[in-house]
Amino acid sequence: MATASETPHIALTLRDHLPILQVLVPLCTAPLIVLLGDRRIAWGLAFLAAVLSLVVSFLLLMQVMDGSFISYHLGGWAPPIGIEYRIDAANAFVLLLISLTATLVLPFALRSVADEIPARSHTLFYACFTLVLTGLLGVVATGDAFNVFVFLEISSLATYVLVSQGLYRDKRALSAAYDYLIMGTIGATFFVIGIGFLYMTTGTLNMADMAERLVGQGDNRTVQAAFAFIVVGMGLKVAIYPLHLWLPAAYNYAPSAVTVFLAATSTKAAMYVLLRFMFSVFQPEFVFDTNLLLWILAPFALLAMFAASLIAVFQTNFKRMLAYSSIAQIGYMLLGISLFSVTGLSATMVHLFNHGITKAALFMAVGALVLRSGNTFYDRIEGMGRVMPLTGAAVVLGGLSLIGVPGTAGFISKWVLVQAAFEADLWWVALLIVASSLLAVIYMWRVIEVLYLHTPHPEAIHKEAPLSMVIPMWIAAGACVWFGIDTSLTMGAANTAAIGLMGGTDGMALTPTVGGLLGTGH
Amino acid sequence: MTLEFFIGHINYWLFIVLMMTGFYIVVSAGNLVKKVVGLNIFQVAVFMLYISIGKVTGGTAPIFPTDMMGKIKADPEIVYSNPLPHVLILTAIVVGIATTSLALALIVRIREAYNTIEEDDILEIDARTARAENIIHGEAMGGRA
């Protein structure tokens, strides 16, 4: 057992500490905000933390784009005894999405939060926001199974608080937050039971070590139960179709800025954990019959794509409609997993990112509409596209990306997904993907029709949203187009990530290939 | 199933009973506070599972004796229990307390806003609000909200 004192002293630069800085910066910012207790400083600090996280995650992604990984040993304790942070292409990509969204949401939140939440709550609001950021980044960065649970609960608990802050506009935010709390806690507890079973079998909590010890344990009933508990537990957090009941209310009644952040990141981080456990820790090709995955997950994915899209078509509230559309889009990601190929996983990873930025743009537009119209019921936002041309155009761009029109980010992910379906000789799945996209055409067209082809509501404020909201909205909408044309960053990272994930144990090998930087003194 | 098998796995049986009790309360209780109590029982069941698997037959408390200089004098003869699951559960207990307190705080606010903590009443109030919204916003669009 290597102790800290045995580790030879190695001169370290700040660059070597990037994996922990990713989590540490927002984690330290949250109590600082509470202690300083000033609402102006609160926003500034939160924004600073988000920008620093973005820089760190970008540097990390650049280091691992070639398929290598960074293993960071907390406190110099070598894994599997110590806690390890492990950054590879898969999680660096998700880290970038999370910190990018946080950086975009905060400038947007300045006006939106001021409008929707009383000033006395602002300090604590931003403190909770940085805690959510900390938790999500931690969940994704860590390579320790129990650490995942702890960070998951940090982010979830802060999220419940943020959702409940919608109570100043609608008291249903409270019951939405309570329902989310109950279901989220059940999900997290299921996850912990799964980890407990894995610990009973392997005697380790390090995910890479666990993966090595699970090889050939496929018939072990404890391992099978662990798999089931982890998939169902994370499924609740991801909002996989039959487990999605908390999502529409939570997204609908949360403050606009919170919805933007949640929709773009929190289900995505949970989806990443699901991927990490299903592929890196369990390696289904050793542990389970792979066809089983297709026949269990694909029906739920298809059900989500159609049922949730159909419900979205009949909504009369823009924000609620987008919430149902999110459930449908999670179906696409799940379908990519169930196809069980490098292409399928690439589709999941790239859709994770593309859907994140698309929904960020759309929910920011919702926030701008709420500021000017009071709410987003279709009869209230009638004609607002004419008086708010920039917001209206962002809705159109985001909508096109949601449908998957060529030239937008959404097209790239659906294209890869259709390719994966053909690779698996499932042409009818490819047809269903296209058919469900047609439902997206219907529900997006309804919104666009309402926004442009009616006369504006007399009670709405006929003015474009402030620049602090329009600029982040357009960065996100612009990203939808940018990543639809230049796919080198997104597809490159998604492909590297998918190959790493499909590599199973090789992808999680204990011997660091490149960049095993810290405390490897033995 | 022999009696020996049953007694040998007694901690797992208790875990299952406790977990299902808690889970059933969460699902079936109509009172929001009772739901939180159910959630707590559910979580405690998991704590018990973790703690019980840390026990090593014949093992004692995992505390190494040290000499005057603080140097560890570990006796290879002595069997120790596994302390790691206990440490994990300390963290999980903290998480559980945070969850409970947040849930109770939410219930206080729900009671202020709805004047009830019965789920059925809250659902009814929410449904009534939704119907009112339908009348205001839905009919103008020829649909339902």
Interface residues (C-beta under 8 A of the other chain):
Chain A: F146 F149 V150 E153 L157 Y160 V161 S164 L167 K171 R172 L174 S175 A177 Y178 L181 I182 T185 I186 A188 T189 V192 I193 G196 Y199 M200 L205 F314 Q315 T316 N317 F377 Y378 D379 R380 V450
Chain B: M19 F23 V26 L32 K35 L39 F42 Q43 V46 L49 Y50 I53 L84 P85 L88 T91 A92 V95 A98 T99 L102 A103 L106 I107 R109 I110 A113 Y114 I122 D126 T129 E133 I136 H137 G138 A140 M141 G143 R144 A145
